[in-house]
Amino acid sequence: MDAKTIASSILTLIAGVGVFLIACSMMSSNLESLGSKKLKALFAKASKSKLVGVGVGTVTTAAIQSSSATTVMVIGFVNAGVMSLAQAATVIFGANIGTTITGQIVALGMFGNSISTSVIFAAFAGIGAFVLAFAKRDSIRKIGGIMAGFGMIFVGLSLMSGSMDAFAASDELKNFLAVISNPVLLVLIGAVLTAVIQSSSVMTSIAITMVVTGLINLNQGIYITMGSNIGTCVTALIAGITSSRNAKRTALIHIIFNVCGVVVFLFIGLFMHLGGTNFGYVFEKIFPSAPQTQLAMFHTVFNLTTVIIVLPMTNLLVKLVTKVIPDKKGQKEKGEPHLYFVDYHMLTTPPIAVQQTKNEILNMAKIALDNFNLSCDIISTLDYARIEEFRENERELNFINKELGNFIVGLLKSKLAENDRIYLSTAIRSISDLERIGDYAENIVEFADNLKAAGNSFSETALKETSELKFLMTKLYENTVKAYKDFDNAAYNAALKIEDAVDKVTGEMEQNHIKRLSEGTCSAEAGAQYLSLATSAERVADHFINVVKTIKQYA
């Protein structure tokens, strides 16, 4: 091979890898958007049993064509406290099975006949492009995007295969590669190359094309593919390093799982070698004259077998990583303000991130109500025993307001379904409304400070009215949550009626206050703070209603 041919082949390989990665991303984003509701429902089932968790990981990865994306998403769930370590482990196990689908698709496209299967599948890129160009409906455009991505996989595969044909023509290169027969070295090569490319699917596809073109033998391709399973852990490791201890443990589970599978098969390969055979010989016999299928099927058998071996030991694996990465004594994992349901790693799967954003807002509403009730208790009793809890809640609200806002901005940059994009635009307003409820609760505590400093307190009648106000606000919150969560029209109408009742009660509070002042049963100082409480409560009700109205407009 001359220098010109080598340069041309390398550039063709890079182009093929680039097209392949873009195709996978294109398929992934459109599949996620089109099946967002099903994907959300699927992850909700992950906690039912170990087998269900494996199934969820398998189906999700097969759909989005990336075990790394699934694993990073799972780390995000664990980091946000939505998923336990044991649940995350089973989903990761399933992700390793789901990632073998890409190899099977590649193998299917490499069967030759009068018209290459790869060429037929590649034509989907053109069909999808026409759909994208002329379709008006968003759902049809997404189907076009899926078709285009599917076809581009085979365009990229064709480019990679063409580059391998040129390399295969070099006897010097084939002789050099033939010398590399040490299984451990081949595994390391596969791991390093996958870590660089950041995709085990691409590495497996390259290995398949190398085997088909005769650049390497099947046994070499098998060990390189095994190594790709270790290399793909790098993405999860990076995600875990910057997250909570539980997220680090999840990344460690991923590494241990894949390394254990490779170690087991290396030992099996060693015993086979001592018996005068190897994996390549076995799969050549089972799938004769189809090297692409031989390697793709090994990849599937390898991952499936590893899951069967490790799945019964899930709880032991969780205990192991907990000991390796222990909790710090005397320090709580979640002592500082934090997001409860979302994590930046979830941005890789926008449909799931949108659903978790809604859960985060619902949680923020609960914290806001808790602080309003606490502030009412403090001003009623002038007892500051729970003031630290109040302050922690306020810090939490301020933190969530800022961080969730940043998260939503990042999410809006993703490829989203139109209804998800509309929802997120309303969500930004909702978190601002909920943060303002926290501010009004702070104001009420300040009114309590003024009341205590003046040596005053509310009358029995004022205390009863404050208690009624708390009751109404709790009912308003409950209907707000129901309307927001389920698009419940009856709850929406109930919330509006309760808000009217709050306006009526606060109006009566003002009238009653004036009456008590004229009768001399209430001091001017206590009355001033009481009126401020009524005004703040009315504003709190307005902000809850704002949240309900935004979701009503979206629905």
C-alpha positions as CSV (number, residue, x, y, z in Angstrom):
1,M,0.0,0.0,0.0
2,D,1.3,3.4,-0.9
3,A,0.9,6.5,1.3
4,K,-1.9,7.9,-0.8
5,T,-4.0,4.7,-0.4
6,I,-3.3,4.5,3.3
7,A,-4.4,8.1,3.8
8,S,-7.5,7.6,1.7
9,S,-8.5,4.5,3.6
10,I,-8.0,6.1,7.0
11,L,-10.0,9.2,6.0
12,T,-12.8,6.9,4.6
13,L,-12.8,5.0,8.0
14,I,-13.1,8.2,9.9
15,A,-15.9,9.3,7.6
16,G,-17.7,6.0,8.1
17,V,-17.4,6.2,11.9
18,G,-18.7,9.8,11.8
19,V,-21.7,8.9,9.7
20,F,-22.4,5.8,11.9
21,L,-22.3,7.9,15.1
22,I,-24.6,10.6,13.6
23,A,-27.0,7.9,12.4
24,C,-27.2,6.4,15.8
25,S,-27.8,9.8,17.4
26,M,-30.5,10.6,14.8
27,M,-32.3,7.4,15.4
28,S,-32.0,7.7,19.1
29,S,-33.4,11.3,19.4
30,N,-36.3,10.6,17.1
31,L,-37.2,7.3,18.7
32,E,-37.1,8.9,22.1
33,S,-39.3,11.8,21.0
34,L,-41.8,9.5,19.2
35,G,-42.0,7.0,22.1
36,S,-41.5,9.4,25.0
37,K,-44.6,8.4,26.9
38,K,-43.8,4.7,26.5
39,L,-40.2,5.3,27.5
40,K,-41.4,7.2,30.6
41,A,-43.8,4.4,31.5
42,L,-41.1,1.8,30.9
43,F,-38.7,3.3,33.4
44,A,-41.4,3.5,36.0
45,K,-41.6,-0.3,35.9
46,A,-37.9,-0.9,36.6
47,S,-38.4,-1.3,40.3
48,K,-40.9,-4.2,40.0
49,S,-38.3,-7.1,39.9
50,K,-34.8,-7.9,38.7
51,L,-36.0,-9.4,35.5
52,V,-38.2,-6.4,34.8
53,G,-35.2,-4.1,35.3
54,V,-33.2,-6.2,32.9
55,G,-36.0,-6.0,30.4
56,V,-36.3,-2.2,30.8
57,G,-32.5,-1.8,30.2
58,T,-32.7,-4.1,27.2
59,V,-35.6,-2.4,25.5
60,T,-34.4,1.1,26.2
61,T,-31.0,0.5,24.9
62,A,-32.3,-1.3,21.8
63,A,-34.5,1.7,21.2
64,I,-32.0,4.5,21.7
65,Q,-29.1,2.5,20.3
66,S,-26.6,3.3,23.1
67,S,-25.8,1.4,26.3
68,S,-23.7,4.4,27.4
69,A,-26.7,6.7,27.2
70,T,-28.8,4.3,29.1
71,T,-26.1,3.8,31.8
72,V,-25.5,7.6,32.1
73,M,-29.3,8.1,32.4
74,V,-29.4,5.5,35.2
75,I,-26.6,7.2,37.0
76,G,-28.6,10.4,36.8
77,F,-31.6,8.6,38.4
78,V,-29.5,7.2,41.2
79,N,-27.8,10.6,41.7
80,A,-31.3,12.2,42.0
81,G,-32.4,9.5,44.4
82,V,-35.1,8.2,42.1
83,M,-33.7,4.7,41.6
84,S,-32.0,2.4,44.1
85,L,-28.6,0.8,43.4
86,A,-30.1,-2.6,43.0
87,Q,-32.6,-1.3,40.5
88,A,-29.9,0.6,38.6
89,A,-27.8,-2.6,38.4
90,T,-30.5,-4.6,36.7
91,V,-31.2,-1.9,34.2
92,I,-27.4,-1.7,33.4
93,F,-27.3,-5.5,33.0
94,G,-30.2,-5.2,30.5
95,A,-28.4,-2.3,28.7
96,N,-25.6,-4.7,27.9
97,I,-28.0,-7.1,26.2
98,G,-29.8,-4.3,24.3
99,T,-26.5,-3.0,22.8
100,T,-26.0,-6.3,20.9
101,I,-29.0,-5.3,18.7
102,T,-26.7,-2.9,16.7
103,G,-24.3,-5.8,15.9
104,Q,-27.2,-7.9,14.7
105,I,-28.4,-5.1,12.5
106,V,-24.9,-4.6,11.0
107,A,-24.6,-8.4,10.4
108,L,-28.0,-8.5,8.7
109,G,-26.9,-5.7,6.4
110,M,-23.7,-7.5,5.3
111,F,-25.3,-10.5,3.6
112,G,-24.5,-10.3,-0.1
113,N,-27.0,-11.3,-2.9
114,S,-27.9,-9.9,-6.3
115,I,-28.5,-6.5,-4.6
116,S,-26.6,-6.1,-1.4
117,T,-28.8,-6.0,1.7
118,S,-26.7,-3.1,2.9
119,V,-27.5,-1.1,-0.2
120,I,-31.3,-1.8,0.3
121,F,-31.1,-0.6,3.9
122,A,-29.0,2.4,3.0
123,A,-31.8,3.5,0.7
124,F,-33.8,4.3,3.8
125,A,-31.6,7.3,4.3
126,G,-32.9,8.8,1.1
127,I,-36.5,7.8,1.8
128,G,-36.3,9.3,5.3
129,A,-34.7,12.5,3.9
130,F,-37.7,13.0,1.5
131,V,-40.1,12.5,4.4
132,L,-38.2,15.1,6.4
133,A,-38.3,17.5,3.5
134,F,-42.0,17.3,2.7
135,A,-43.8,16.1,5.8
136,K,-45.7,18.7,7.8
137,R,-46.8,16.6,10.8
138,D,-44.3,16.4,13.6
139,S,-44.9,12.7,14.2
140,I,-44.4,11.9,10.5
141,R,-41.1,13.9,10.5
142,K,-39.9,11.9,13.4
143,I,-40.6,8.7,11.5
144,G,-38.6,10.2,8.6
145,G,-35.8,10.9,11.0
146,I,-35.8,7.3,12.2
147,M,-35.7,6.0,8.6
148,A,-32.9,8.4,7.6
149,G,-30.9,7.4,10.7
150,F,-31.4,3.7,10.0
151,G,-30.3,4.1,6.4
152,M,-27.3,6.2,7.4
153,I,-26.1,3.4,9.7
154,F,-25.5,1.3,6.5
155,V,-24.0,4.2,4.6
156,G,-21.5,4.5,7.4
157,L,-21.0,0.8,7.5
158,S,-20.4,0.7,3.7
159,L,-17.7,3.4,4.1
160,M,-16.0,1.5,7.0
161,S,-16.2,-1.7,5.0
162,G,-14.7,0.0,1.9
163,S,-11.8,1.3,4.0
164,M,-11.2,-2.3,5.4
165,D,-11.1,-3.7,1.9
166,A,-8.2,-1.4,1.0
167,F,-6.4,-2.5,4.2
168,A,-7.1,-6.1,3.6
169,A,-5.3,-5.9,0.2
170,S,-2.1,-5.3,2.1
171,D,-0.3,-8.6,2.9
172,E,2.1,-6.7,5.2
173,L,-0.7,-5.4,7.3
174,K,-2.5,-8.7,7.5
175,N,0.7,-10.5,8.5
176,F,1.3,-7.8,11.2
177,L,-2.2,-8.2,12.6
178,A,-2.0,-12.0,12.5
179,V,0.9,-11.9,15.0
180,I,-1.4,-10.2,17.6
181,S,-3.1,-13.3,18.9
182,N,-2.7,-12.8,22.7
183,P,-6.3,-12.7,24.0
184,V,-5.5,-10.2,26.8
185,L,-3.7,-7.9,24.4
186,L,-6.7,-8.0,22.0
187,V,-9.1,-7.2,24.8
188,L,-6.9,-4.2,25.8
189,I,-6.9,-3.0,22.2
190,G,-10.7,-3.3,22.0
191,A,-11.1,-1.4,25.3
192,V,-8.7,1.4,24.4
193,L,-10.2,2.0,21.0
194,T,-13.8,1.9,22.4
195,A,-12.8,4.4,25.1
196,V,-11.5,6.7,22.4
197,I,-14.5,6.3,20.1
198,Q,-16.9,6.4,23.0
199,S,-19.1,3.7,21.4
200,S,-19.0,-0.1,21.8
201,S,-21.5,-0.3,18.9
202,V,-19.1,1.4,16.5
203,M,-16.2,-0.8,17.7
204,T,-18.2,-4.0,17.3
205,S,-19.2,-2.8,13.8
206,I,-15.6,-2.1,12.9
207,A,-14.6,-5.5,14.2
208,I,-17.3,-7.2,12.1
209,T,-16.1,-5.4,8.9
210,M,-12.5,-6.4,9.7
211,V,-13.5,-10.0,10.1
212,V,-15.7,-10.0,6.9
213,T,-12.9,-8.5,4.8
214,G,-10.3,-11.0,6.2
215,L,-8.2,-8.3,7.9
216,I,-8.4,-10.3,11.1
217,N,-9.7,-13.7,12.0
218,L,-12.9,-14.4,13.9
219,N,-11.1,-15.2,17.2
220,Q,-9.3,-11.9,17.1
221,G,-12.6,-10.1,16.4
222,I,-14.2,-11.9,19.4
223,Y,-11.6,-10.7,21.9
224,I,-11.6,-7.2,20.5
225,T,-15.4,-7.1,20.9
226,M,-15.0,-8.4,24.5
227,G,-12.7,-5.5,25.1
228,S,-15.2,-3.0,23.7
229,N,-17.5,-3.9,26.7
230,I,-14.9,-2.6,29.1
231,G,-14.1,0.5,27.0
232,T,-17.7,1.5,27.0
233,C,-17.5,1.9,30.8
234,V,-15.5,5.1,30.4
235,T,-18.5,7.2,29.7
236,A,-20.3,6.0,32.8
237,L,-17.1,6.4,34.8
238,I,-16.9,10.1,33.8
239,A,-20.5,10.6,34.7
240,G,-20.1,8.9,38.0
241,I,-17.0,10.8,39.1
242,T,-18.8,14.1,39.2
243,S,-21.8,12.8,41.0
244,S,-22.9,11.5,44.4
245,R,-21.5,8.4,46.1
246,N,-24.4,6.3,45.0
247,A,-23.8,7.5,41.4
248,K,-20.1,6.5,41.8
249,R,-21.2,3.1,43.0
250,T,-23.5,2.7,40.0
251,A,-20.6,3.4,37.6
252,L,-18.5,0.9,39.6
253,I,-21.2,-1.7,39.2
254,H,-21.1,-1.2,35.5
255,I,-17.3,-1.6,35.4
256,I,-17.3,-4.7,37.7
257,F,-20.1,-6.3,35.6
258,N,-18.3,-5.9,32.3
259,V,-14.9,-6.8,33.6
260,C,-16.3,-10.0,35.3
261,G,-17.8,-11.1,32.0
262,V,-14.5,-10.6,30.2
263,V,-12.6,-12.5,32.9
264,V,-15.0,-15.4,32.8
265,F,-14.8,-15.7,29.1
266,L,-11.0,-15.3,29.1
267,F,-10.8,-18.3,31.4
268,I,-13.3,-20.3,29.2
269,G,-11.1,-19.3,26.2
270,L,-8.0,-20.6,28.0
271,F,-9.6,-24.0,28.8
272,M,-10.8,-24.2,25.1
273,H,-7.3,-23.4,23.9
274,L,-5.8,-26.2,26.1
275,G,-8.4,-28.5,24.5
276,G,-7.2,-27.5,21.0
277,T,-10.1,-25.3,20.1
278,N,-11.4,-21.7,20.5
279,F,-14.5,-19.5,20.3
280,G,-13.9,-18.8,16.6
281,Y,-14.0,-22.5,15.7
282,V,-17.2,-23.0,17.7
283,F,-19.1,-20.2,16.2
284,E,-17.9,-21.0,12.7
285,K,-19.4,-24.4,13.1
286,I,-22.7,-23.1,14.4
287,F,-23.0,-20.3,11.7
288,P,-21.0,-21.5,8.7
289,S,-20.1,-19.1,5.9
290,A,-21.4,-16.1,7.7
291,P,-18.5,-14.4,9.6
292,Q,-20.6,-11.3,10.3
293,T,-23.3,-13.4,12.0
294,Q,-20.6,-15.4,13.9
295,L,-19.2,-12.3,15.6
296,A,-22.6,-10.7,16.1
297,M,-24.0,-13.9,17.7
298,F,-20.9,-14.2,20.0
299,H,-21.5,-10.6,21.2
300,T,-25.1,-11.5,22.0
301,V,-24.2,-14.8,23.7
302,F,-21.3,-13.1,25.7
303,N,-23.6,-10.4,27.1
304,L,-26.5,-12.7,27.8
305,T,-24.4,-15.2,29.6
306,T,-22.7,-12.5,31.7
307,V,-26.2,-11.3,32.8
308,I,-27.3,-14.8,33.7
309,I,-24.2,-15.3,35.8
310,V,-24.2,-11.9,37.6
311,L,-28.0,-11.3,38.0
312,P,-28.4,-13.6,41.0
313,M,-25.5,-11.9,42.7
314,T,-27.0,-8.4,42.3
315,N,-27.4,-7.8,46.1
316,L,-23.9,-9.0,46.8
317,L,-22.6,-6.7,44.1
318,V,-24.4,-3.7,45.7
319,K,-22.9,-4.6,49.1
320,L,-19.5,-4.8,47.5
321,V,-19.6,-1.4,45.9
322,T,-21.0,0.1,49.1
323,K,-18.0,-1.2,51.0
324,V,-15.6,0.0,48.3
325,I,-17.2,3.5,48.3
326,P,-18.5,3.8,51.9
327,D,-20.6,6.6,53.3
328,K,-18.6,9.2,55.2
329,K,-19.1,8.9,59.0
330,G,-21.2,11.6,60.5
331,Q,-22.0,13.1,57.1
332,K,-25.3,12.7,55.3
333,E,-25.3,12.2,51.6
334,K,-28.0,14.9,51.1
335,G,-27.1,17.4,53.7
336,E,-26.8,20.3,51.3
337,P,-29.5,21.7,49.0
338,H,-30.0,19.5,46.0
339,L,-32.3,18.6,43.2
340,Y,-34.4,15.5,44.1
341,F,-35.5,14.2,40.7
342,V,-33.4,15.6,38.0
343,D,-29.7,15.3,37.2
344,Y,-27.7,16.9,34.3
345,H,-26.8,13.4,33.1
346,M,-30.5,13.0,32.2
347,L,-30.1,15.5,29.4
348,T,-29.0,12.6,27.3
349,T,-32.6,11.3,27.3
350,P,-34.9,14.4,27.0
351,P,-38.3,12.6,27.3
352,I,-37.3,11.1,30.7
353,A,-35.8,14.5,31.8
354,V,-39.1,16.3,31.0
355,Q,-41.1,13.9,33.2
356,Q,-38.6,14.2,36.0
357,T,-38.8,18.0,35.7
358,K,-42.5,17.8,36.4
359,N,-41.7,15.6,39.5
360,E,-39.1,18.2,40.7
361,I,-41.7,21.0,40.4
362,L,-44.3,19.0,42.3
363,N,-41.7,18.4,45.0
364,M,-40.8,22.1,45.0
365,A,-44.6,22.9,45.6
366,K,-44.5,20.5,48.6
367,I,-41.5,22.3,50.1
368,A,-43.2,25.7,49.5
369,L,-46.4,24.6,51.2
370,D,-44.5,23.2,54.2
371,N,-42.7,26.5,54.7
372,F,-46.0,28.5,54.4
373,N,-47.5,26.2,57.1
374,L,-44.4,26.5,59.2
375,S,-44.5,30.3,59.0
376,C,-48.1,30.3,60.1
377,D,-47.3,28.1,63.0
378,I,-44.4,30.4,64.0
379,I,-46.5,33.6,63.9
380,S,-49.3,31.9,65.7
381,T,-47.3,30.4,68.6
382,L,-44.1,32.6,68.5
383,D,-42.3,29.2,69.0
384,Y,-39.1,29.1,66.9
385,A,-38.2,25.4,67.7
386,R,-38.5,24.5,63.9
387,I,-36.8,27.7,62.6
388,E,-33.8,25.7,61.3
389,E,-36.1,23.4,59.3
390,F,-37.8,26.5,57.9
391,R,-34.4,28.0,56.8
392,E,-33.2,24.8,55.3
393,N,-36.5,24.6,53.2
394,E,-35.9,28.2,52.1
395,R,-32.4,27.4,51.0
396,E,-33.7,24.4,49.2
397,L,-36.3,26.5,47.4
398,N,-33.8,29.1,46.3
399,F,-31.4,26.3,45.1
400,I,-34.0,24.4,43.2
401,N,-35.3,27.7,41.6
402,K,-31.8,28.4,40.2
403,E,-30.6,24.9,39.3
404,L,-33.9,23.6,37.9
405,G,-34.1,26.8,35.8
406,N,-30.6,26.1,34.4
407,F,-31.5,22.5,33.8
408,I,-34.6,23.5,31.9
409,V,-32.6,25.9,29.7
410,G,-30.2,23.0,28.9
411,L,-33.1,20.7,28.2
412,L,-34.7,23.2,25.8
413,K,-31.5,23.0,23.7
414,S,-32.2,19.3,23.1
415,K,-34.4,17.8,20.4
416,L,-37.8,17.7,22.0
417,A,-41.4,16.8,21.1
418,E,-43.3,20.0,20.5
419,N,-45.7,19.4,23.5
420,D,-42.6,18.8,25.8
421,R,-41.1,22.1,24.6
422,I,-44.4,24.0,25.3
423,Y,-44.5,22.4,28.8
424,L,-41.0,23.4,29.6
425,S,-41.7,27.0,28.7
426,T,-44.6,27.0,31.3
427,A,-42.3,25.1,33.8
428,I,-39.9,28.1,34.0
429,R,-42.8,30.3,35.2
430,S,-44.0,27.7,37.6
431,I,-40.7,27.4,39.5
432,S,-40.6,31.2,39.8
433,D,-44.1,31.2,41.3
434,L,-43.2,28.5,43.8
435,E,-40.0,30.3,44.8
436,R,-42.1,33.4,45.5
437,I,-44.3,31.4,47.9
438,G,-41.1,30.8,49.9
439,D,-40.4,34.5,49.9
440,Y,-43.8,35.3,51.3
441,A,-43.3,32.6,54.0
442,E,-40.1,34.4,54.9
443,N,-42.0,37.6,55.2
444,I,-44.5,36.0,57.6
445,V,-41.7,34.9,59.8
446,E,-40.4,38.5,59.8
447,F,-43.9,39.6,60.9
448,A,-43.6,37.1,63.8
449,D,-40.2,38.6,64.7
450,N,-41.8,42.0,64.9
451,L,-44.7,40.7,66.9
452,K,-42.4,39.0,69.4
453,A,-40.1,42.0,69.7
454,A,-43.1,44.2,70.6
455,G,-44.3,41.7,73.2
456,N,-47.5,41.1,71.4
457,S,-49.4,38.0,70.1
458,F,-52.6,37.2,68.2
459,S,-56.0,36.9,69.8
460,E,-57.8,33.6,70.0
461,T,-60.1,34.7,67.1
462,A,-57.1,35.7,65.0
463,L,-55.5,32.3,65.7
464,K,-58.7,30.5,64.5
465,E,-58.7,32.5,61.3
466,T,-55.1,31.8,60.7
467,S,-55.8,28.0,61.2
468,E,-58.6,28.2,58.7
469,L,-56.2,29.9,56.3
470,K,-53.7,27.1,56.6
471,F,-56.5,24.5,56.0
472,L,-57.6,26.3,52.8
473,M,-54.0,26.6,51.6
474,T,-53.4,22.9,52.1
475,K,-56.6,22.1,50.1
476,L,-55.5,24.5,47.4
477,Y,-52.1,22.8,47.2
478,E,-53.7,19.4,47.0
479,N,-55.9,20.4,44.0
480,T,-53.0,22.3,42.4
481,V,-50.9,19.1,42.5
482,K,-53.7,16.9,41.2
483,A,-54.5,19.3,38.3
484,Y,-50.8,19.7,37.5
485,K,-49.9,16.1,37.6
486,D,-52.9,14.5,35.9
487,F,-54.3,17.4,33.9
488,D,-57.4,17.0,36.0
489,N,-60.0,19.5,35.0
490,A,-62.2,18.9,38.1
491,A,-59.1,19.6,40.4
492,Y,-58.4,22.7,38.3
493,N,-61.9,24.1,38.9
494,A,-61.8,23.1,42.6
495,A,-58.5,25.1,42.9
496,L,-60.1,28.2,41.4
497,K,-63.0,27.9,43.9
498,I,-60.6,27.5,46.9
499,E,-58.6,30.5,45.7
500,D,-61.8,32.5,45.8
501,A,-62.4,31.2,49.3
502,V,-58.9,32.4,50.4
503,D,-59.7,35.8,49.0
504,K,-63.0,35.9,50.9
505,V,-61.3,34.7,54.2
506,T,-58.5,37.3,53.9
507,G,-61.0,40.0,53.2
508,E,-63.0,39.0,56.3
509,M,-59.7,38.9,58.3
510,E,-59.2,42.6,57.5
511,Q,-62.8,43.5,58.4
512,N,-62.6,41.5,61.7
513,H,-59.3,43.2,62.5
514,I,-60.8,46.6,62.1
515,K,-63.7,45.6,64.3
516,R,-61.3,44.2,67.0
517,L,-59.3,47.5,66.9
518,S,-62.4,49.5,67.5
519,E,-63.4,47.3,70.4
520,G,-59.9,47.5,71.9
521,T,-59.4,43.8,71.9
522,C,-56.4,43.9,69.6
523,S,-53.3,46.2,69.7
524,A,-52.3,48.3,66.7
525,E,-48.9,46.5,66.4
526,A,-50.4,43.0,66.4
527,G,-53.0,44.2,64.0
528,A,-50.4,45.4,61.5
529,Q,-48.7,42.1,61.5
530,Y,-52.0,40.3,61.2
531,L,-53.0,42.4,58.1
532,S,-49.6,41.7,56.6
533,L,-50.1,37.9,57.1
534,A,-53.5,38.1,55.4
535,T,-52.0,40.0,52.4
536,S,-49.1,37.5,52.1
537,A,-51.5,34.5,52.3
538,E,-53.6,36.0,49.4
539,R,-50.4,36.4,47.3
540,V,-49.4,32.8,48.1
541,A,-52.8,31.6,46.8
542,D,-52.3,33.6,43.7
543,H,-49.0,31.9,43.0
544,F,-50.4,28.4,43.4
545,I,-53.2,29.4,41.0
546,N,-50.6,30.7,38.5
547,V,-49.0,27.2,38.5
548,V,-52.4,25.6,37.9
549,K,-53.2,28.0,35.0
550,T,-49.9,27.4,33.2
551,I,-50.5,23.7,33.1
552,K,-54.1,24.3,32.0
553,Q,-52.9,26.4,29.1
554,Y,-50.4,23.7,28.1
555,A,-52.9,20.9,28.4
